[in-house]
Amino acid sequence: MAAPRHRRRGFSRRVQYGLFAGYVIAVAGIVLGAGLLLLSRLDPRAFGTLRGIAIDAGSLVSGVGRSGVDAVRGGADALSDYILAGSQNAALREQLATQRRALIAAKAVAAENARLKALVRLQENLPRPILSARLVGSTPTGQRRFATLSAGLAAGVKSGMTVRSPEGLVGRIYEGGLFASRVLLLTDGETAVPVRIVRTGNPAIATGQGDGTMELRGLISGGRPFRRGDLAVTSGTGGVYFPNIPVAVVVEIRGDRAIARPLADPARADFAAVYPIYQAPVADRPAPPRP
């Protein structure tokens, strides 16, 4: 006699084993989540160590994924460049001629600046990076924006250090594991950077919007302090970030505020440099209150 087409679950050991395994996994997940929650409340230092281990493990997966994305992107860019090479040839020749003229003028200006600096004996104290490391991943969407740096506590990376690429400021070290660190990006909702507008020198605060842009608010009331195309650089106020690092360019004006787009794109930057925390000179620090 043939077995009935729809049997109860109790007649199939495979179904029984599957249900049992599902229950075990669900209970184990609940116990693990409750244990991590208690650990974060009772022993934050041990919980931070576990987060560091998770960052190290995640950097390996992010590195493999980033390599695949870079390979696909490179192939697509090469194909596009090959197709458009003919139409771009004439434009590149004209641009080359323009750049040659600009280069000659820039050399003349550089020579004049060198002569003037020698006259007034000006010196530039540029900071040296602690190290350079690979950016192996970044958060594409969401209010919280992080990137993963392939260097951690073993390389001397500490929380609060500045991270920048050749294009400009990327962010600062948020937390780190032994071999990898998380970088809090400029577009994160909790980022606030003291900046100044190069065109006017006016101070402002740049805050992340969580959507890939930053909002600029002037610290001097009145007027329209921003224009489209204005460049914002770090001011060095309050420490942390060294002054004069390019941050963002204004793309939209909203009354006395402005929307700016960061110059550095962590999704396209392969490497980034880590700088120590900036300490403002004693003369620039505010005087302590009198008793």
C-alpha positions as CSV (number, residue, x, y, z in Angstrom):
1,M,0.0,0.0,0.0
2,A,1.4,3.4,-1.0
3,A,2.2,5.9,1.8
4,P,-0.3,8.8,2.1
5,R,0.6,11.9,0.1
6,H,0.4,14.3,3.1
7,R,1.7,12.7,6.2
8,R,2.0,14.3,9.7
9,R,5.3,15.7,10.7
10,G,5.7,13.0,13.3
11,F,6.1,10.4,10.6
12,S,9.2,12.1,9.1
13,R,12.5,12.0,11.0
14,R,14.0,14.6,8.7
15,V,11.2,17.1,9.5
16,Q,11.6,16.3,13.2
17,Y,15.4,16.9,13.1
18,G,14.8,20.1,11.2
19,L,12.3,21.5,13.7
20,F,14.6,20.5,16.6
21,A,17.6,22.2,15.0
22,G,15.5,25.4,14.4
23,Y,14.5,25.5,18.0
24,V,18.1,25.0,19.2
25,I,19.4,27.8,17.0
26,A,16.6,30.2,18.1
27,V,17.2,29.5,21.8
28,A,21.0,29.8,21.3
29,G,20.6,33.1,19.6
30,I,18.4,34.5,22.3
31,V,20.8,33.3,25.0
32,L,23.8,34.8,23.1
33,G,22.0,38.1,22.7
34,A,21.0,38.3,26.3
35,G,24.6,37.4,27.3
36,L,26.1,40.2,25.1
37,L,23.6,42.7,26.5
38,L,24.5,41.8,30.1
39,L,28.2,41.9,29.3
40,S,27.9,45.4,27.7
41,R,26.2,46.6,30.9
42,L,28.3,44.8,33.5
43,D,31.8,44.9,31.9
44,P,32.1,47.5,29.1
45,R,35.9,46.8,28.7
46,A,35.4,43.1,27.9
47,F,32.5,44.0,25.6
48,G,34.9,46.5,23.8
49,T,37.4,43.7,23.4
50,L,34.7,41.5,21.7
51,R,33.9,44.4,19.4
52,G,37.5,44.7,18.5
53,I,37.7,41.0,17.6
54,A,34.5,41.5,15.4
55,I,36.2,44.4,13.6
56,D,39.3,42.4,12.9
57,A,37.2,39.5,11.5
58,G,35.0,41.9,9.5
59,S,38.0,43.6,7.9
60,L,39.0,40.3,6.3
61,V,35.6,39.9,4.6
62,S,35.5,43.5,3.6
63,G,38.9,43.3,2.1
64,V,37.9,40.4,-0.2
65,G,34.7,42.1,-1.2
66,R,36.5,45.4,-1.9
67,S,39.0,43.6,-4.1
68,G,36.2,42.1,-6.2
69,V,34.4,45.5,-6.5
70,D,37.7,47.2,-7.5
71,A,38.3,44.6,-10.2
72,V,34.8,44.9,-11.7
73,R,35.0,48.7,-11.5
74,G,38.5,48.7,-13.2
75,G,37.2,46.5,-16.0
76,A,34.2,48.7,-16.6
77,D,36.3,51.9,-16.5
78,A,38.8,50.4,-19.0
79,L,36.1,49.4,-21.4
80,S,34.5,52.9,-21.2
81,D,37.8,54.6,-21.7
82,Y,38.5,52.5,-24.8
83,I,35.1,53.4,-26.3
84,L,35.4,57.1,-25.6
85,A,39.1,57.4,-26.4
86,G,38.6,58.9,-29.9
87,S,36.1,61.6,-28.9
88,Q,38.3,62.6,-25.9
89,N,41.5,62.9,-27.8
90,A,40.9,66.4,-29.1
91,A,39.6,67.7,-25.8
92,L,42.6,66.3,-24.0
93,R,44.9,68.1,-26.4
94,E,43.2,71.4,-25.8
95,Q,43.3,70.8,-22.0
96,L,47.0,69.9,-22.1
97,A,47.8,73.2,-23.8
98,T,45.8,75.1,-21.2
99,Q,47.5,73.2,-18.4
100,R,50.9,74.0,-19.8
101,R,50.2,77.7,-19.7
102,A,48.8,77.4,-16.1
103,L,51.9,75.4,-15.1
104,I,54.2,78.1,-16.3
105,A,52.2,80.7,-14.4
106,A,52.2,78.5,-11.3
107,K,55.9,78.1,-11.4
108,A,56.3,81.8,-11.5
109,V,54.0,82.3,-8.5
110,A,55.9,79.5,-6.6
111,A,59.2,81.1,-7.2
112,E,57.8,84.5,-6.0
113,N,56.4,82.9,-2.9
114,A,59.7,81.2,-2.1
115,R,61.5,84.5,-2.4
116,L,59.0,86.3,-0.1
117,K,59.1,83.5,2.5
118,A,62.8,83.7,2.5
119,L,62.6,87.4,3.1
120,V,60.3,87.1,6.1
121,R,61.7,83.8,7.3
122,L,58.4,82.0,7.4
123,Q,58.5,78.3,8.3
124,E,55.7,75.7,7.8
125,N,55.4,72.9,10.4
126,L,53.6,70.2,8.5
127,P,52.7,67.1,10.5
128,R,54.0,63.7,9.6
129,P,51.6,60.8,9.3
130,I,51.9,57.9,11.8
131,L,51.2,55.4,9.0
132,S,49.4,54.7,5.8
133,A,46.9,51.8,5.5
134,R,44.3,50.5,3.1
135,L,40.6,51.3,3.4
136,V,38.9,48.0,3.0
137,G,35.3,49.0,3.2
138,S,32.8,51.8,4.0
139,T,29.1,52.1,4.8
140,P,27.2,53.0,1.6
141,T,23.9,54.1,3.2
142,G,22.3,54.9,6.6
143,Q,22.6,57.5,9.3
144,R,25.8,56.0,10.7
145,R,28.7,56.1,8.3
146,F,31.9,54.2,9.0
147,A,34.9,52.9,7.0
148,T,37.2,50.1,7.9
149,L,41.0,50.7,8.0
150,S,43.4,47.8,7.8
151,A,45.5,49.0,10.8
152,G,44.7,48.7,14.5
153,L,46.2,48.9,17.9
154,A,49.2,46.8,17.0
155,A,50.3,49.6,14.5
156,G,49.8,52.4,17.0
157,V,46.4,53.5,15.9
158,K,44.3,55.1,18.7
159,S,40.8,56.5,19.0
160,G,40.5,60.2,17.9
161,M,43.3,60.2,15.4
162,T,42.8,62.0,12.1
163,V,42.4,60.0,8.9
164,R,42.8,61.7,5.5
165,S,43.3,60.8,1.9
166,P,45.1,62.8,-0.8
167,E,41.8,64.5,-1.7
168,G,41.1,65.7,1.9
169,L,39.8,64.8,5.3
170,V,38.1,61.3,5.6
171,G,37.3,61.3,9.3
172,R,38.7,60.1,12.6
173,I,39.4,56.8,14.3
174,Y,36.3,55.7,16.2
175,E,37.3,52.4,17.7
176,G,39.9,49.8,16.9
177,G,40.8,46.1,17.1
178,L,44.3,44.7,17.1
179,F,44.7,44.7,13.3
180,A,41.8,46.9,12.0
181,S,40.0,50.1,13.0
182,R,36.6,51.8,12.3
183,V,36.8,55.3,10.9
184,L,33.9,57.7,11.7
185,L,33.3,59.4,8.4
186,L,32.5,63.1,7.8
187,T,29.0,62.3,6.6
188,D,28.1,60.5,9.8
189,G,25.2,62.1,11.8
190,E,27.4,62.5,14.9
191,T,30.4,64.2,13.1
192,A,31.1,67.9,13.8
193,V,34.2,69.5,12.4
194,P,35.3,73.2,13.0
195,V,36.1,74.7,9.6
196,R,36.8,78.0,8.0
197,I,35.8,79.3,4.5
198,V,38.9,79.9,2.4
199,R,37.3,82.7,0.4
200,T,36.3,84.8,3.5
201,G,38.1,83.2,6.4
202,N,34.9,83.1,8.4
203,P,34.6,80.2,10.9
204,A,31.8,77.6,10.6
205,I,30.8,74.2,11.9
206,A,30.4,71.3,9.4
207,T,28.1,68.5,10.6
208,G,27.3,65.2,8.9
209,Q,23.8,64.6,7.5
210,G,23.9,60.8,7.1
211,D,23.1,61.1,3.4
212,G,26.6,61.7,1.9
213,T,26.6,65.4,2.5
214,M,27.5,67.9,5.3
215,E,25.7,71.0,6.6
216,L,27.7,74.2,7.2
217,R,26.6,76.7,9.8
218,G,28.4,80.0,10.2
219,L,29.6,81.2,13.6
220,I,29.2,84.8,12.6
221,S,25.5,85.9,12.4
222,G,24.1,88.0,9.6
223,G,24.4,88.1,5.9
224,R,24.9,85.2,3.5
225,P,28.3,83.7,4.5
226,F,28.4,81.0,1.9
227,R,28.5,80.7,-1.9
228,R,28.3,77.8,-4.3
229,G,31.8,76.5,-4.8
230,D,33.2,77.7,-1.5
231,L,36.0,75.5,-0.1
232,A,35.9,74.6,3.6
233,V,39.1,73.6,5.4
234,T,39.7,72.6,9.0
235,S,40.4,75.5,11.3
236,G,42.2,73.6,14.0
237,T,39.9,75.1,16.7
238,G,39.5,72.8,19.7
239,G,42.3,70.4,18.6
240,V,41.8,66.9,17.1
241,Y,42.1,68.0,13.4
242,F,45.2,69.8,12.1
243,P,44.3,73.1,10.4
244,N,44.0,73.7,6.6
245,I,43.0,70.2,5.7
246,P,40.5,70.3,2.8
247,V,37.0,69.1,4.0
248,A,34.2,69.9,1.6
249,V,32.9,72.1,-1.2
250,V,29.5,74.0,-1.0
251,V,27.0,72.7,-3.5
252,E,23.7,74.3,-2.3
253,I,22.7,77.4,-0.3
254,R,19.8,77.4,2.2
255,G,19.6,80.8,3.7
256,D,22.4,81.2,6.3
257,R,23.3,77.6,6.0
258,A,24.9,75.6,3.2
259,I,25.0,72.0,2.0
260,A,28.5,70.8,1.2
261,R,29.9,67.6,-0.3
262,P,33.1,66.1,1.1
263,L,36.1,66.1,-1.2
264,A,37.4,62.7,0.0
265,D,35.4,59.7,-1.1
266,P,36.2,56.6,1.1
267,A,34.5,54.3,-1.5
268,R,37.1,55.2,-4.1
269,A,40.2,55.9,-1.9
270,D,42.5,52.8,-1.7
271,F,44.8,54.2,1.0
272,A,44.5,56.7,3.8
273,A,47.1,58.3,6.2
274,V,46.6,58.4,10.0
275,Y,47.8,61.5,11.8
276,P,48.2,62.1,15.5
277,I,45.6,64.1,17.4
278,Y,46.3,67.9,16.9
279,Q,47.2,69.9,20.0
280,A,46.6,73.6,19.6
281,P,49.5,75.9,20.5
282,V,49.4,77.3,24.1
283,A,48.9,80.8,22.7
284,D,45.7,79.7,20.8
285,R,44.1,78.0,23.8
286,P,41.5,79.8,25.8
287,A,42.7,81.2,29.2
288,P,41.5,79.2,32.2
289,P,38.8,81.0,34.3
290,R,39.9,83.0,37.2
291,P,38.9,81.7,40.7
